[in-house]
Amino acid sequence: MAVEFNSNAAQYAYNELLTSQTTATANNSTMTMDDFWQLLAAQLQYQDMTNPMSNSEMLSQMTQMATMNAMTQVSDAVAKFATVTNNLSSVTLTTYSTGLLGKEVTVAITDEKGKIKEKIKGVVSGVDLTGATSVYVDGKKYELSQVMAIGEVPEEKEDGSNTTSKPEDSSK
C-alpha cells in the first residue's frame, strides 16, 4: 500500500507534545473570492438532489461575498490614500522649508509653557531634512515650527496700530 505525502495535511499532523491539538491551524486565514467560488461549486456538486439548495440562499451567499470583497477593496484604497497623503505632506514640507533659504524670518524662542520669551530675526542659511525638519538661521538650528514670520512683518503697538520696523543704517 502506497502512502502519499500531502504538504497541506502535514500542518495538521498529530503532535504528542501538545496537550491539545486545537492549535493546528491553516497558514492562510483570509478567504478570497476564488476560495468562495470553489466552496460554492463543491456545495452545488455534493448537494442532496432530494433537497437542493434554495436560490435565495445561494444568492444571499453570493451577495455577502461580493460585499466583503467590496469592503476589502475600499480598505485597500483607504490604506493607499493614507500613504499618498503622507508622501504628499512630506513633499510639501520639504518644498516649503527649502523655499525659506535666503529669506529673512522671525523665530520664536518659547519657555516650557509655550509662551514666547524671545523673537530672533535672521536669514535662513540652511535646511535640515533628516528627522524633524529644521532651519538654520544665522548658523543656529531651529525647528520649522518655531518660524513665526517670513520677511518684514509689521509689529503691533500697544494702541493697536501697526508699524514696520526699518532696518538700521549701518553706515552711521
Buried (B, 14 or more C-beta within 10 A) or exposed (E): EEEEEEEEEEEEEEEEEEEEEEEEEEEEEEEEEEEBEEEBEEEEEEEEEEEEEEEEEBEEBEEEBEEEBEEEEEEEEEEEEEEEEEEEEEEEBEEEBBEBEEEBBBBBEEEEEEEEEEEBBBEBEEBBEEEEBBBBBEEEEBEBEBBEBEEEBEEEEEEEEEEEEEEEEEEE
